[in-house]
Amino acid sequence: MTQRRMVVVGYHAAELVDIACVTSTLIMANAHGASPCYDVCLATPSGLPVTCGSGLTLQGQQALERLTGPLDTLLVSGGIGHEDAAANRVIVSHVRRLARESRRVASVCTGAAVLAAAGLLDGRRATTHWQFAHTLAARHPEVAVDARPIFIRDGNVTTAAGVTSALDVTLAFIEEDNGPALARQVARNLVTYLQRPGNQAQMSMFTEGPPPGDGLVKRVVDHVTGHPDADLSTTALAAGAGVSERHLTRLFLKHTGQTPGRFVRRARAEAAAHLLASTSLPMGAVAARCGFGTAEALRQAFVDLYGIPPSRYRLTQATALPSSFGDDPPSRPDQAPVAGPGSVAD
């Protein structure tokens, strides 16, 4: 089988993880496939070593200027040096040239800035790391920047949100090229999910920032995320907090940007995602444990948040899963919360 030529573009102050997630995953696919399927190289300006943002130095394997196609995939890494790279006419012009000779073009994180500078994102929907999305959109109004998904594929161009999303998009490429069996084997060896759906949100309420500054809101949030099975209607939450529904709603809008009802719905959907990825519980049981009255209510909330039904999400996380957690259910949401039937917040 002819090896697919996979070129990762690096530059000074590129992010080492952006590069390594791609190259290591592809090399692992070579190790576990029937035969090596990828020819992987790191291309740098003049083929010289580049010092990554972490301070470690990588040796370029090919000079970007001397590289010629056809290529299977051209992928531009991100990093704190992305602005200098996007302003470098040599890098941008050769990325533009090589893109014309590539079947597939991609970027990780702020590498999208280089693709945008090369005009490769014009008229396309694209993503980048959420911290830099506003800047990318302001500098390139011709690009439809969407900071929510972890990666977006528009035609033959794929942009990934940043850092570990490089792993997700590389696994997606491996599955596309070689089928799900190899992608699953690589994921298992990497001790990671098969792949997160591309339109999964970059930010989870469990990781997106510090707890709300208001003590009352923090207590309610902790209760919601720790007990998705409880009665989490706005009436019940307000009564438990000792305030009126109107006051609780005002506080939630100020400190979380959401009404209590919307916060609860999202918390329950995220709790369901954890269960879907880590257990083989039937869909009805997942719905019940996460406070949804029915599997259909779970499906609707899940599609609203993730853009795909829970059954499809579970398929992308395929692995050997336990059916239960034992006698003592975990209480933290990042440990797959266990819950019983409860009302769905409005």
C-alpha positions in Angstrom: 0.0 0.0 0.0 1.3 3.5 -0.9 2.0 5.5 2.2 0.1 8.8 2.6 2.4 11.8 2.8 1.5 13.7 6.0 3.3 17.0 6.5 3.2 18.9 9.8 4.3 22.6 9.5 6.3 23.9 12.5 7.9 27.2 13.2 9.6 29.0 16.1 7.4 29.0 19.3 5.0 26.4 17.9 3.2 24.3 20.5 5.0 21.0 21.0 1.8 19.2 21.9 0.1 20.3 18.7 2.9 18.7 16.8 3.4 15.6 18.9 -0.3 14.7 19.1 -0.4 14.5 15.3 2.9 12.8 14.6 2.8 10.3 17.5 -0.7 9.2 16.6 0.1 8.7 13.0 3.3 6.8 13.8 1.3 4.6 16.2 -1.1 3.9 13.3 1.9 2.7 11.3 2.8 0.3 14.1 -0.6 -1.2 14.4 -1.7 -1.3 10.8 -1.2 -4.2 8.4 1.6 -2.2 6.9 2.9 1.4 7.5 0.3 3.7 6.1 1.7 7.1 6.7 4.9 8.9 5.7 5.2 11.6 8.4 7.5 14.6 8.4 7.9 17.9 10.1 8.6 20.7 7.7 10.1 23.9 9.0 11.4 27.1 7.4 14.7 26.2 5.7 14.5 22.8 7.4 16.1 24.3 10.4 15.5 23.3 14.0 12.6 25.2 15.7 12.4 26.0 19.4 8.9 25.3 20.6 7.0 27.5 23.0 7.9 25.1 25.8 11.6 25.7 25.2 12.4 22.3 23.6 14.0 22.2 20.2 12.7 20.1 17.3 14.8 19.2 14.3 13.0 20.0 11.0 13.0 17.0 8.6 12.3 18.9 5.4 12.6 22.5 4.3 9.2 24.0 3.8 10.5 26.0 0.8 11.8 22.8 -1.0 8.8 20.6 -0.3 6.7 19.6 -3.2 3.5 17.6 -3.7 1.4 15.7 -4.1 0.7 15.5 -0.4 -2.1 13.7 1.3 -2.4 16.0 4.3 -0.9 19.4 5.1 -1.4 20.4 8.7 -0.2 23.6 10.3 0.5 23.6 14.1 -0.4 26.4 16.5 1.5 28.0 19.3 2.5 31.3 20.8 4.5 32.0 17.7 1.5 31.9 15.4 1.3 35.6 14.9 4.8 35.8 13.7 4.2 32.8 11.5 1.0 34.3 10.0 3.0 37.5 9.2 5.9 35.6 7.6 5.4 35.8 3.9 7.7 32.8 3.2 5.7 30.5 5.5 2.3 31.8 4.3 3.2 31.6 0.6 4.5 28.0 0.8 1.5 26.9 2.9 -0.7 28.3 0.2 1.3 26.6 -2.5 1.4 23.2 -0.8 -2.4 23.4 0.0 -3.0 23.4 -3.7 -1.0 20.1 -3.9 -2.7 18.5 -0.9 -5.8 16.3 -0.7 -6.5 17.5 2.8 -5.5 20.7 4.7 -5.8 21.2 8.4 -4.7 23.3 11.3 -4.5 22.8 15.1 -5.2 25.6 17.5 -3.9 29.0 16.4 -2.4 27.4 13.2 -5.8 28.6 11.8 -4.2 32.1 11.7 -1.7 30.9 9.2 -4.4 29.2 7.0 -6.4 32.4 7.2 -3.4 34.5 6.2 -3.0 32.3 3.2 -6.6 32.8 2.2 -7.4 29.1 2.7 -10.3 29.8 5.1 -12.0 32.5 3.1 -15.8 31.7 2.9 -15.3 28.7 5.2 -16.5 27.9 8.7 -13.5 27.4 11.0 -12.5 27.1 14.6 -9.5 27.8 16.8 -8.7 27.9 20.4 -11.5 29.7 22.2 -9.0 32.3 23.6 -8.0 33.4 20.1 -11.3 33.1 18.3 -12.3 36.7 18.7 -8.9 37.9 17.3 -9.1 35.6 14.3 -12.7 36.7 13.5 -11.7 40.4 13.8 -8.7 40.1 11.6 -10.4 37.9 9.0 -14.1 38.8 8.7 -14.2 36.7 5.5 -13.9 33.6 7.8 -16.9 32.3 9.7 -15.2 31.7 13.0 -17.0 29.4 15.4 -15.3 28.9 18.8 -17.6 26.2 20.1 -16.6 22.9 18.4 -13.4 21.0 19.0 -12.9 20.7 15.2 -14.7 21.7 12.1 -14.4 20.2 8.6 -15.5 22.4 5.7 -14.8 20.8 2.4 -11.2 19.5 2.4 -10.1 22.0 5.2 -10.3 21.0 8.8 -9.5 23.3 11.7 -9.1 22.1 15.3 -9.7 24.0 18.5 -6.3 23.5 20.1 -3.8 21.3 21.9 -5.4 17.9 22.6 -8.0 18.4 19.8 -5.1 17.6 17.5 -5.5 14.0 18.8 -9.2 14.0 18.0 -8.8 15.2 14.5 -5.9 12.9 13.8 -7.9 9.9 15.0 -10.7 11.1 12.7 -8.3 11.1 9.8 -7.1 7.6 10.6 -10.6 6.3 10.7 -11.4 8.0 7.4 -8.3 6.6 5.8 -8.2 3.1 7.3 -11.5 2.3 8.9 -12.7 2.3 12.6 -10.8 -0.8 13.7 -7.3 0.8 13.3 -8.5 4.1 14.8 -9.9 2.2 17.8 -6.7 0.2 18.3 -4.6 3.4 18.2 -7.0 5.1 20.7 -6.7 2.2 23.1 -2.9 2.4 22.9 -3.1 6.1 23.6 -5.5 5.5 26.5 -8.0 7.9 25.1 -11.5 8.0 23.7 -11.8 6.7 20.2 -12.6 10.3 19.3 -14.8 13.1 20.5 -17.3 14.3 17.9 -16.0 17.3 16.1 -18.9 19.4 17.2 -18.5 18.7 20.9 -18.2 21.9 22.8 -14.6 23.1 23.5 -15.7 24.2 27.0 -17.4 22.0 29.6 -19.0 23.5 32.7 -16.7 21.2 34.6 -13.5 22.7 33.1 -14.3 26.1 31.7 -13.3 28.3 34.6 -13.4 28.9 38.3 -16.7 28.5 40.2 -19.0 31.5 40.2 -17.8 34.2 42.5 -21.1 34.6 44.3 -21.2 32.2 47.3 -24.9 31.4 46.9 -24.6 30.7 43.2 -21.6 28.5 43.9 -23.6 26.4 46.4 -26.4 25.9 43.9 -24.0 25.1 41.1 -22.2 22.5 43.3 -25.6 21.0 44.1 -26.7 20.8 40.5 -23.5 19.3 39.2 -23.3 16.8 42.1 -26.9 15.7 42.1 -28.3 15.7 38.6 -31.0 13.2 39.8 -32.5 15.7 42.3 -35.5 18.0 41.8 -33.6 20.8 40.0 -36.5 23.0 39.0 -35.9 26.7 39.5 -38.6 26.6 42.2 -36.8 23.9 44.2 -33.4 25.5 43.7 -34.6 28.9 44.9 -36.3 27.3 47.9 -33.1 25.4 48.8 -31.1 28.6 48.5 -33.6 30.7 50.5 -34.2 33.2 47.8 -37.0 34.0 45.3 -37.0 32.4 41.9 -36.6 35.9 40.4 -33.5 36.7 42.5 -31.9 33.3 41.8 -32.4 33.8 38.0 -30.9 37.3 38.2 -27.8 35.9 40.1 -27.4 33.0 37.6 -27.6 35.3 34.6 -25.0 37.6 36.2 -22.5 34.9 37.3 -23.0 32.1 34.7 -24.7 33.8 31.8 -27.5 31.3 31.9 -30.8 30.9 33.6 -31.0 28.2 36.3 -33.1 26.0 33.9 -30.6 26.2 31.1 -27.7 25.5 33.4 -29.4 22.4 34.8 -30.2 21.1 31.3 -26.6 21.5 30.3 -25.3 19.9 33.5 -27.5 16.9 33.0 -26.5 16.5 29.3 -22.8 16.6 30.3 -23.4 14.1 33.1 -25.0 11.9 30.5 -22.0 12.2 28.2 -19.8 10.9 31.0 -22.0 7.9 31.5 -22.3 7.2 27.8 -18.5 7.2 27.5 -17.7 5.2 30.6 -20.6 2.7 31.0 -22.7 0.3 28.9 -25.9 1.4 30.8 -29.0 1.3 28.5 -30.1 4.7 27.3 -33.1 4.8 29.5 -31.0 4.1 32.6 -28.6 6.9 31.6 -31.5 9.3 31.2 -32.9 8.3 34.6 -29.5 8.6 36.4 -29.0 12.1 34.9 -32.5 13.4 35.9 -34.2 13.2 32.5 -37.7 11.9 32.6 -37.3 9.9 29.4 -34.7 8.8 26.9 -36.3 11.2 24.4 -35.8 14.1 26.8 -32.2 13.1 27.1 -31.9 12.9 23.3 -33.3 16.4 22.8 -31.0 18.0 25.4 -28.0 16.1 24.0 -28.6 17.2 20.4 -29.0 20.8 21.6 -25.6 20.7 23.4 -23.5 18.4 21.2 -25.2 18.4 17.8 -25.5 14.6 17.7 -27.8 12.1 19.3 -26.5 10.2 22.4 -26.4 6.9 20.5 -24.0 8.4 18.0 -21.9 9.9 20.8 -21.6 6.5 22.4 -20.5 4.9 19.2 -17.6 7.3 18.9 -16.5 6.4 22.4 -16.6 2.6 21.7 -14.5 0.5 24.2 -15.0 -2.2 26.8 -17.3 -0.6 29.3 -18.5 -1.6 32.8 -22.3 -1.7 33.4 -22.1 -0.1 36.8 -19.8 1.6 39.3 -20.2 -0.7 42.3 -22.0 0.0 45.5 -20.8 3.6 46.2 -21.7 5.9 43.3 -19.2 8.8 42.7 -20.5 12.2 43.8 -18.3 14.4 41.6 -19.5 15.1 38.0 -16.1 14.4 36.5 -16.4 10.9 38.0 -19.6 10.1 36.0 -22.3 11.2 38.4 -25.0 8.6 39.3 -28.5 9.8 39.6 -32.1 8.6 39.8 -35.3 9.8 38.2 -36.0 13.5 38.5 -37.7 16.3 36.9 -36.3 18.1 33.8 -35.7 21.8 34.4 -37.5 24.2 32.2 
